[in-house]
Amino acid sequence: MCSLSDLCRSDNLAGVTHGRFGLTLPQPIRASLFVTCIIDQLYPEVGVSVVRVLRRSGVEVDFPVNQTCCGQPLYNSGFTQEAKKLAERTLDAMENCEYVVVPSGSCGAMLRVFYLDLFAGDAAQSARAEVLSKRVYEFTEFLSDVVGVPAPETTESERAGTVTYHPSCHLLREMEVRDAPTKLLDAAGVSRVPLPNAEQCCGFGGTFAVKYPHISQEMLADKIDAIIASGADMVTACDMGCLMHIGGGLSRRQSPVKARHIAQVLDGSAG
């Protein structure tokens, strides 16, 4: 596994070519990956899948090495000044990016929506946050709205078996991304089944699961029941926080259902 600082170097992703999904772009689209803490520290293979899918779609990807945490845990916990320091570093790291692609609705919402609130009253930083906000896209949103939905690609996708999709709360309610993930799954030829009560929260919510563990576990139990009832071999989502939480719940139930990021499903590496 390559380090994330080297993630976007072509020699670390041997065999990846542009335009695998049949797209012919008039000129290269350039995007910068904001990888998120969970993927950086715990699931770097998801970052590799994100880059592979973007490159196969004809996108030139770079990785700003000065990026750190977006500051969301501090912001959600009321540590505004500490969150601002991390947010300012993010503004610096992403200042010259054409597009910023985030494989997480939660972190994407922090960059697009909550930085505007965080820097309200600070004219200079608020202006920078506004510029960044317009450049930020969640991974599937970027593929759907900027690149265009890929042509069907069934060979690798069939390895995933039957898949059900969990729409994460921040992706759905803050970034307002509703249809892009399922459109991409369907275009890739993934065998998809509906998830009962799909829009119900899984109970993770970042610090929520720590502050209110009993409530979180009850919410998770409902989500696990729904996933098992769907009959799917795999549950996918656009946020590794949700999938980490769900995966733990499935494991404790001794369920064979796998929890994988949507980039892994589209990349054919979710097995």
PyMOL commands that set and color helices and strands:
alter all, ss='L'
color gray80, all
select helices_A, chain A and resi 4-6+10-12+37-41+44-56+72-76+80-93+105-118+123-135+139-147+157-160+169-174+180-187+208-211+213-230+240-252+262-267
alter helices_A, ss='H'
color red, helices_A
select strands_A, chain A and resi 29-33+59-62+100-102+136-138+162-165+191-192+234-237+258-261
alter strands_A, ss='S'
color yellow, strands_A
deselect
rebuild
show_as cartoon
